[in-house]
Amino acid sequence: MSTLNARKKMGRPRVDSEEVRSRIQRPLLDHLDAWAEANSVTRAEAIRRLIARGLEVDKG
């Protein structure tokens, strides 16, 4: 097969990240969803932002 005619693979690009799964109790999840909605972000983005905030506070 010629490399001149090789097609690039389509799909999701590789990212330097790892999937993390966790169980969250309903009251905390409801609070998280409310925060996400108030900040116009997805649940996943809300989790990333809140973790980052928590780590910044921890630096002191």
PyMOL Python script that loads the backbone (N, CA, C, O; Angstrom):
from pymol import cmd

cmd.read_pdbstr("""\
ATOM      1  N   MET A   1       0.848  -1.181   0.000  1.00  0.00           N
ATOM      2  CA  MET A   1       0.000   0.000   0.000  1.00  0.00           C
ATOM      3  C   MET A   1       0.887   1.236   0.000  1.00  0.00           C
ATOM      4  O   MET A   1       1.828   1.330   0.787  1.00  0.00           O
ATOM      5  N   SER A   2       0.596   2.150  -0.852  1.00  0.00           N
ATOM      6  CA  SER A   2       1.374   3.380  -0.974  1.00  0.00           C
ATOM      7  C   SER A   2       1.072   4.331   0.177  1.00  0.00           C
ATOM      8  O   SER A   2      -0.083   4.507   0.565  1.00  0.00           O
ATOM      9  N   THR A   3       2.120   4.941   0.717  1.00  0.00           N
ATOM     10  CA  THR A   3       1.905   5.921   1.782  1.00  0.00           C
ATOM     11  C   THR A   3       1.370   7.227   1.229  1.00  0.00           C
ATOM     12  O   THR A   3       0.858   8.055   1.982  1.00  0.00           O
ATOM     13  N   LEU A   4       1.481   7.421  -0.067  1.00  0.00           N
ATOM     14  CA  LEU A   4       0.959   8.646  -0.673  1.00  0.00           C
ATOM     15  C   LEU A   4      -0.562   8.676  -0.631  1.00  0.00           C
ATOM     16  O   LEU A   4      -1.168   9.738  -0.500  1.00  0.00           O
ATOM     17  N   ASN A   5      -1.162   7.517  -0.743  1.00  0.00           N
ATOM     18  CA  ASN A   5      -2.623   7.442  -0.770  1.00  0.00           C
ATOM     19  C   ASN A   5      -3.214   6.991   0.563  1.00  0.00           C
ATOM     20  O   ASN A   5      -4.420   6.770   0.668  1.00  0.00           O
ATOM     21  N   ALA A   6      -2.379   6.858   1.565  1.00  0.00           N
ATOM     22  CA  ALA A   6      -2.882   6.412   2.869  1.00  0.00           C
ATOM     23  C   ALA A   6      -3.794   7.481   3.458  1.00  0.00           C
ATOM     24  O   ALA A   6      -3.461   8.666   3.467  1.00  0.00           O
ATOM     25  N   ARG A   7      -4.925   7.051   3.939  1.00  0.00           N
ATOM     26  CA  ARG A   7      -5.884   7.987   4.527  1.00  0.00           C
ATOM     27  C   ARG A   7      -5.652   8.063   6.025  1.00  0.00           C
ATOM     28  O   ARG A   7      -5.302   7.073   6.668  1.00  0.00           O
ATOM     29  N   LYS A   8      -5.850   9.235   6.559  1.00  0.00           N
ATOM     30  CA  LYS A   8      -5.761   9.391   8.002  1.00  0.00           C
ATOM     31  C   LYS A   8      -6.966   8.727   8.638  1.00  0.00           C
ATOM     32  O   LYS A   8      -8.072   8.756   8.098  1.00  0.00           O
ATOM     33  N   LYS A   9      -6.734   8.134   9.789  1.00  0.00           N
ATOM     34  CA  LYS A   9      -7.848   7.533  10.518  1.00  0.00           C
ATOM     35  C   LYS A   9      -8.706   8.645  11.105  1.00  0.00           C
ATOM     36  O   LYS A   9      -8.196   9.615  11.665  1.00  0.00           O
ATOM     37  N   MET A  10      -9.991   8.489  10.971  1.00  0.00           N
ATOM     38  CA  MET A  10     -10.917   9.457  11.541  1.00  0.00           C
ATOM     39  C   MET A  10     -11.325   8.962  12.921  1.00  0.00           C
ATOM     40  O   MET A  10     -11.160   7.787  13.252  1.00  0.00           O
ATOM     41  N   GLY A  11     -11.840   9.847  13.689  1.00  0.00           N
ATOM     42  CA  GLY A  11     -12.296   9.475  15.017  1.00  0.00           C
ATOM     43  C   GLY A  11     -11.757  10.430  16.049  1.00  0.00           C
ATOM     44  O   GLY A  11     -11.188  11.474  15.732  1.00  0.00           O
ATOM     45  N   ARG A  12     -11.945  10.054  17.264  1.00  0.00           N
ATOM     46  CA  ARG A  12     -11.545  10.908  18.373  1.00  0.00           C
ATOM     47  C   ARG A  12     -10.019  10.947  18.479  1.00  0.00           C
ATOM     48  O   ARG A  12      -9.365   9.905  18.443  1.00  0.00           O
ATOM     49  N   PRO A  13      -9.457  12.147  18.610  1.00  0.00           N
ATOM     50  CA  PRO A  13      -7.998  12.231  18.746  1.00  0.00           C
ATOM     51  C   PRO A  13      -7.548  11.708  20.105  1.00  0.00           C
ATOM     52  O   PRO A  13      -8.309  11.712  21.073  1.00  0.00           O
ATOM     53  N   ARG A  14      -6.309  11.263  20.156  1.00  0.00           N
ATOM     54  CA  ARG A  14      -5.758  10.791  21.424  1.00  0.00           C
ATOM     55  C   ARG A  14      -5.561  11.966  22.368  1.00  0.00           C
ATOM     56  O   ARG A  14      -5.180  13.060  21.953  1.00  0.00           O
ATOM     57  N   VAL A  15      -5.821  11.725  23.618  1.00  0.00           N
ATOM     58  CA  VAL A  15      -5.621  12.755  24.636  1.00  0.00           C
ATOM     59  C   VAL A  15      -4.829  12.149  25.787  1.00  0.00           C
ATOM     60  O   VAL A  15      -4.872  10.943  26.030  1.00  0.00           O
ATOM     61  N   ASP A  16      -4.113  13.008  26.480  1.00  0.00           N
ATOM     62  CA  ASP A  16      -3.335  12.545  27.626  1.00  0.00           C
ATOM     63  C   ASP A  16      -4.218  12.612  28.865  1.00  0.00           C
ATOM     64  O   ASP A  16      -4.102  13.528  29.680  1.00  0.00           O
ATOM     65  N   SER A  17      -5.093  11.637  28.992  1.00  0.00           N
ATOM     66  CA  SER A  17      -6.013  11.607  30.125  1.00  0.00           C
ATOM     67  C   SER A  17      -6.371  10.163  30.433  1.00  0.00           C
ATOM     68  O   SER A  17      -6.012   9.241  29.699  1.00  0.00           O
ATOM     69  N   GLU A  18      -7.073   9.993  31.516  1.00  0.00           N
ATOM     70  CA  GLU A  18      -7.488   8.666  31.938  1.00  0.00           C
ATOM     71  C   GLU A  18      -8.895   8.756  32.508  1.00  0.00           C
ATOM     72  O   GLU A  18      -9.220   9.691  33.239  1.00  0.00           O
ATOM     73  N   GLU A  19      -9.723   7.783  32.172  1.00  0.00           N
ATOM     74  CA  GLU A  19     -11.086   7.760  32.691  1.00  0.00           C
ATOM     75  C   GLU A  19     -11.063   7.388  34.170  1.00  0.00           C
ATOM     76  O   GLU A  19     -10.361   6.465  34.583  1.00  0.00           O
ATOM     77  N   VAL A  20     -11.845   8.125  34.957  1.00  0.00           N
ATOM     78  CA  VAL A  20     -11.958   7.856  36.388  1.00  0.00           C
ATOM     79  C   VAL A  20     -13.435   7.648  36.695  1.00  0.00           C
ATOM     80  O   VAL A  20     -14.273   8.477  36.339  1.00  0.00           O
ATOM     81  N   ARG A  21     -13.746   6.558  37.346  1.00  0.00           N
ATOM     82  CA  ARG A  21     -15.141   6.272  37.695  1.00  0.00           C
ATOM     83  C   ARG A  21     -15.316   6.340  39.199  1.00  0.00           C
ATOM     84  O   ARG A  21     -14.428   5.962  39.963  1.00  0.00           O
ATOM     85  N   SER A  22     -16.474   6.827  39.610  1.00  0.00           N
ATOM     86  CA  SER A  22     -16.751   6.936  41.039  1.00  0.00           C
ATOM     87  C   SER A  22     -18.256   6.908  41.270  1.00  0.00           C
ATOM     88  O   SER A  22     -19.033   7.364  40.431  1.00  0.00           O
ATOM     89  N   ARG A  23     -18.646   6.383  42.384  1.00  0.00           N
ATOM     90  CA  ARG A  23     -20.058   6.423  42.777  1.00  0.00           C
ATOM     91  C   ARG A  23     -20.244   7.628  43.684  1.00  0.00           C
ATOM     92  O   ARG A  23     -19.469   7.851  44.614  1.00  0.00           O
ATOM     93  N   ILE A  24     -21.283   8.401  43.398  1.00  0.00           N
ATOM     94  CA  ILE A  24     -21.566   9.612  44.169  1.00  0.00           C
ATOM     95  C   ILE A  24     -23.000   9.518  44.670  1.00  0.00           C
ATOM     96  O   ILE A  24     -23.914   9.231  43.898  1.00  0.00           O
ATOM     97  N   GLN A  25     -23.195   9.756  45.948  1.00  0.00           N
ATOM     98  CA  GLN A  25     -24.538   9.678  46.524  1.00  0.00           C
ATOM     99  C   GLN A  25     -25.420  10.783  45.951  1.00  0.00           C
ATOM    100  O   GLN A  25     -24.945  11.866  45.611  1.00  0.00           O
ATOM    101  N   ARG A  26     -26.710  10.485  45.852  1.00  0.00           N
ATOM    102  CA  ARG A  26     -27.679  11.367  45.200  1.00  0.00           C
ATOM    103  C   ARG A  26     -27.641  12.809  45.700  1.00  0.00           C
ATOM    104  O   ARG A  26     -27.638  13.713  44.865  1.00  0.00           O
ATOM    105  N   PRO A  27     -27.612  13.087  47.011  1.00  0.00           N
ATOM    106  CA  PRO A  27     -27.605  14.497  47.441  1.00  0.00           C
ATOM    107  C   PRO A  27     -26.399  15.277  46.896  1.00  0.00           C
ATOM    108  O   PRO A  27     -26.535  16.427  46.478  1.00  0.00           O
ATOM    109  N   LEU A  28     -25.232  14.648  46.907  1.00  0.00           N
ATOM    110  CA  LEU A  28     -24.037  15.310  46.389  1.00  0.00           C
ATOM    111  C   LEU A  28     -24.120  15.464  44.874  1.00  0.00           C
ATOM    112  O   LEU A  28     -23.704  16.485  44.326  1.00  0.00           O
ATOM    113  N   LEU A  29     -24.657  14.452  44.200  1.00  0.00           N
ATOM    114  CA  LEU A  29     -24.816  14.516  42.752  1.00  0.00           C
ATOM    115  C   LEU A  29     -25.793  15.622  42.355  1.00  0.00           C
ATOM    116  O   LEU A  29     -25.562  16.328  41.374  1.00  0.00           O
ATOM    117  N   ASP A  30     -26.867  15.773  43.100  1.00  0.00           N
ATOM    118  CA  ASP A  30     -27.824  16.851  42.830  1.00  0.00           C
ATOM    119  C   ASP A  30     -27.157  18.214  42.994  1.00  0.00           C
ATOM    120  O   ASP A  30     -27.384  19.128  42.200  1.00  0.00           O
ATOM    121  N   HIS A  31     -26.340  18.338  44.024  1.00  0.00           N
ATOM    122  CA  HIS A  31     -25.618  19.593  44.267  1.00  0.00           C
ATOM    123  C   HIS A  31     -24.621  19.859  43.134  1.00  0.00           C
ATOM    124  O   HIS A  31     -24.488  20.990  42.667  1.00  0.00           O
ATOM    125  N   LEU A  32     -23.928  18.813  42.701  1.00  0.00           N
ATOM    126  CA  LEU A  32     -22.984  18.923  41.586  1.00  0.00           C
ATOM    127  C   LEU A  32     -23.696  19.362  40.312  1.00  0.00           C
ATOM    128  O   LEU A  32     -23.224  20.262  39.617  1.00  0.00           O
ATOM    129  N   ASP A  33     -24.820  18.738  40.003  1.00  0.00           N
ATOM    130  CA  ASP A  33     -25.577  19.092  38.802  1.00  0.00           C
ATOM    131  C   ASP A  33     -26.083  20.534  38.859  1.00  0.00           C
ATOM    132  O   ASP A  33     -26.093  21.228  37.843  1.00  0.00           O
ATOM    133  N   ALA A  34     -26.497  20.981  40.031  1.00  0.00           N
ATOM    134  CA  ALA A  34     -26.947  22.370  40.182  1.00  0.00           C
ATOM    135  C   ALA A  34     -25.785  23.327  39.937  1.00  0.00           C
ATOM    136  O   ALA A  34     -25.957  24.363  39.294  1.00  0.00           O
ATOM    137  N   TRP A  35     -24.604  22.985  40.447  1.00  0.00           N
ATOM    138  CA  TRP A  35     -23.413  23.818  40.238  1.00  0.00           C
ATOM    139  C   TRP A  35     -23.055  23.857  38.752  1.00  0.00           C
ATOM    140  O   TRP A  35     -22.736  24.915  38.208  1.00  0.00           O
ATOM    141  N   ALA A  36     -23.112  22.704  38.109  1.00  0.00           N
ATOM    142  CA  ALA A  36     -22.795  22.624  36.682  1.00  0.00           C
ATOM    143  C   ALA A  36     -23.762  23.483  35.869  1.00  0.00           C
ATOM    144  O   ALA A  36     -23.341  24.214  34.973  1.00  0.00           O
ATOM    145  N   GLU A  37     -25.036  23.396  36.177  1.00  0.00           N
ATOM    146  CA  GLU A  37     -26.037  24.183  35.453  1.00  0.00           C
ATOM    147  C   GLU A  37     -25.834  25.678  35.692  1.00  0.00           C
ATOM    148  O   GLU A  37     -25.926  26.473  34.756  1.00  0.00           O
ATOM    149  N   ALA A  38     -25.564  26.057  36.916  1.00  0.00           N
ATOM    150  CA  ALA A  38     -25.355  27.473  37.242  1.00  0.00           C
ATOM    151  C   ALA A  38     -24.121  28.039  36.549  1.00  0.00           C
ATOM    152  O   ALA A  38     -24.038  29.242  36.299  1.00  0.00           O
ATOM    153  N   ASN A  39     -23.163  27.167  36.240  1.00  0.00           N
ATOM    154  CA  ASN A  39     -21.928  27.601  35.592  1.00  0.00           C
ATOM    155  C   ASN A  39     -21.881  27.241  34.109  1.00  0.00           C
ATOM    156  O   ASN A  39     -20.849  27.396  33.457  1.00  0.00           O
ATOM    157  N   SER A  40     -23.000  26.762  33.584  1.00  0.00           N
ATOM    158  CA  SER A  40     -23.148  26.424  32.161  1.00  0.00           C
ATOM    159  C   SER A  40     -22.061  25.481  31.657  1.00  0.00           C
ATOM    160  O   SER A  40     -21.463  25.702  30.604  1.00  0.00           O
ATOM    161  N   VAL A  41     -21.822  24.427  32.431  1.00  0.00           N
ATOM    162  CA  VAL A  41     -20.847  23.418  32.021  1.00  0.00           C
ATOM    163  C   VAL A  41     -21.468  22.033  32.180  1.00  0.00           C
ATOM    164  O   VAL A  41     -22.491  21.868  32.845  1.00  0.00           O
ATOM    165  N   THR A  42     -20.843  21.060  31.568  1.00  0.00           N
ATOM    166  CA  THR A  42     -21.305  19.685  31.710  1.00  0.00           C
ATOM    167  C   THR A  42     -20.938  19.154  33.091  1.00  0.00           C
ATOM    168  O   THR A  42     -20.132  19.746  33.810  1.00  0.00           O
ATOM    169  N   ARG A  43     -21.535  18.048  33.438  1.00  0.00           N
ATOM    170  CA  ARG A  43     -21.209  17.415  34.720  1.00  0.00           C
ATOM    171  C   ARG A  43     -19.718  17.065  34.779  1.00  0.00           C
ATOM    172  O   ARG A  43     -19.064  17.299  35.795  1.00  0.00           O
ATOM    173  N   ALA A  44     -19.190  16.510  33.697  1.00  0.00           N
ATOM    174  CA  ALA A  44     -17.771  16.135  33.676  1.00  0.00           C
ATOM    175  C   ALA A  44     -16.872  17.353  33.856  1.00  0.00           C
ATOM    176  O   ALA A  44     -15.892  17.299  34.599  1.00  0.00           O
ATOM    177  N   GLU A  45     -17.201  18.448  33.181  1.00  0.00           N
ATOM    178  CA  GLU A  45     -16.394  19.665  33.317  1.00  0.00           C
ATOM    179  C   GLU A  45     -16.517  20.238  34.724  1.00  0.00           C
ATOM    180  O   GLU A  45     -15.542  20.755  35.270  1.00  0.00           O
ATOM    181  N   ALA A  46     -17.702  20.151  35.313  1.00  0.00           N
ATOM    182  CA  ALA A  46     -17.888  20.620  36.689  1.00  0.00           C
ATOM    183  C   ALA A  46     -16.997  19.826  37.640  1.00  0.00           C
ATOM    184  O   ALA A  46     -16.371  20.398  38.533  1.00  0.00           O
ATOM    185  N   ILE A  47     -16.942  18.520  37.449  1.00  0.00           N
ATOM    186  CA  ILE A  47     -16.092  17.685  38.297  1.00  0.00           C
ATOM    187  C   ILE A  47     -14.632  18.096  38.150  1.00  0.00           C
ATOM    188  O   ILE A  47     -13.925  18.239  39.148  1.00  0.00           O
ATOM    189  N   ARG A  48     -14.169  18.289  36.901  1.00  0.00           N
ATOM    190  CA  ARG A  48     -12.776  18.702  36.678  1.00  0.00           C
ATOM    191  C   ARG A  48     -12.482  20.029  37.360  1.00  0.00           C
ATOM    192  O   ARG A  48     -11.457  20.171  38.027  1.00  0.00           O
ATOM    193  N   ARG A  49     -13.378  21.005  37.196  1.00  0.00           N
ATOM    194  CA  ARG A  49     -13.152  22.335  37.779  1.00  0.00           C
ATOM    195  C   ARG A  49     -13.156  22.299  39.307  1.00  0.00           C
ATOM    196  O   ARG A  49     -12.328  22.943  39.951  1.00  0.00           O
ATOM    197  N   LEU A  50     -14.085  21.550  39.876  1.00  0.00           N
ATOM    198  CA  LEU A  50     -14.168  21.493  41.335  1.00  0.00           C
ATOM    199  C   LEU A  50     -12.984  20.740  41.941  1.00  0.00           C
ATOM    200  O   LEU A  50     -12.511  21.100  43.019  1.00  0.00           O
ATOM    201  N   ILE A  51     -12.506  19.709  41.266  1.00  0.00           N
ATOM    202  CA  ILE A  51     -11.297  19.023  41.733  1.00  0.00           C
ATOM    203  C   ILE A  51     -10.116  19.983  41.690  1.00  0.00           C
ATOM    204  O   ILE A  51      -9.336  20.053  42.640  1.00  0.00           O
ATOM    205  N   ALA A  52      -9.979  20.726  40.585  1.00  0.00           N
ATOM    206  CA  ALA A  52      -8.877  21.687  40.463  1.00  0.00           C
ATOM    207  C   ALA A  52      -8.949  22.736  41.569  1.00  0.00           C
ATOM    208  O   ALA A  52      -7.928  23.093  42.157  1.00  0.00           O
ATOM    209  N   ARG A  53     -10.150  23.229  41.851  1.00  0.00           N
ATOM    210  CA  ARG A  53     -10.317  24.213  42.934  1.00  0.00           C
ATOM    211  C   ARG A  53      -9.910  23.627  44.280  1.00  0.00           C
ATOM    212  O   ARG A  53      -9.213  24.273  45.062  1.00  0.00           O
ATOM    213  N   GLY A  54     -10.341  22.420  44.538  1.00  0.00           N
ATOM    214  CA  GLY A  54     -10.000  21.762  45.793  1.00  0.00           C
ATOM    215  C   GLY A  54      -8.502  21.571  45.944  1.00  0.00           C
ATOM    216  O   GLY A  54      -7.961  21.733  47.038  1.00  0.00           O
ATOM    217  N   LEU A  55      -7.834  21.231  44.866  1.00  0.00           N
ATOM    218  CA  LEU A  55      -6.384  21.044  44.924  1.00  0.00           C
ATOM    219  C   LEU A  55      -5.660  22.368  45.115  1.00  0.00           C
ATOM    220  O   LEU A  55      -4.625  22.414  45.780  1.00  0.00           O
ATOM    221  N   GLU A  56      -6.189  23.444  44.543  1.00  0.00           N
ATOM    222  CA  GLU A  56      -5.581  24.767  44.744  1.00  0.00           C
ATOM    223  C   GLU A  56      -5.712  25.205  46.201  1.00  0.00           C
ATOM    224  O   GLU A  56      -4.766  25.741  46.777  1.00  0.00           O
ATOM    225  N   VAL A  57      -6.876  24.977  46.792  1.00  0.00           N
ATOM    226  CA  VAL A  57      -7.096  25.332  48.195  1.00  0.00           C
ATOM    227  C   VAL A  57      -6.154  24.522  49.083  1.00  0.00           C
ATOM    228  O   VAL A  57      -5.627  25.029  50.073  1.00  0.00           O
ATOM    229  N   ASP A  58      -5.953  23.265  48.718  1.00  0.00           N
ATOM    230  CA  ASP A  58      -5.100  22.378  49.501  1.00  0.00           C
ATOM    231  C   ASP A  58      -3.636  22.837  49.496  1.00  0.00           C
ATOM    232  O   ASP A  58      -2.890  22.565  50.437  1.00  0.00           O
ATOM    233  N   LYS A  59      -3.233  23.540  48.424  1.00  0.00           N
ATOM    234  CA  LYS A  59      -1.858  24.055  48.343  1.00  0.00           C
ATOM    235  C   LYS A  59      -1.608  25.097  49.424  1.00  0.00           C
ATOM    236  O   LYS A  59      -0.490  25.267  49.911  1.00  0.00           O
ATOM    237  N   GLY A  60      -2.694  25.795  49.786  1.00  0.00           N
ATOM    238  CA  GLY A  60      -2.669  26.766  50.874  1.00  0.00           C
ATOM    239  C   GLY A  60      -1.973  27.991  50.526  1.00  0.00           C
ATOM    240  O   GLY A  60      -1.874  28.901  51.350  1.00  0.00           O
TER     241      GLY A  60
END
""", "prot")
cmd.dss("prot")
cmd.show_as("cartoon", "prot")
cmd.util.cbc("prot")
cmd.orient("prot")
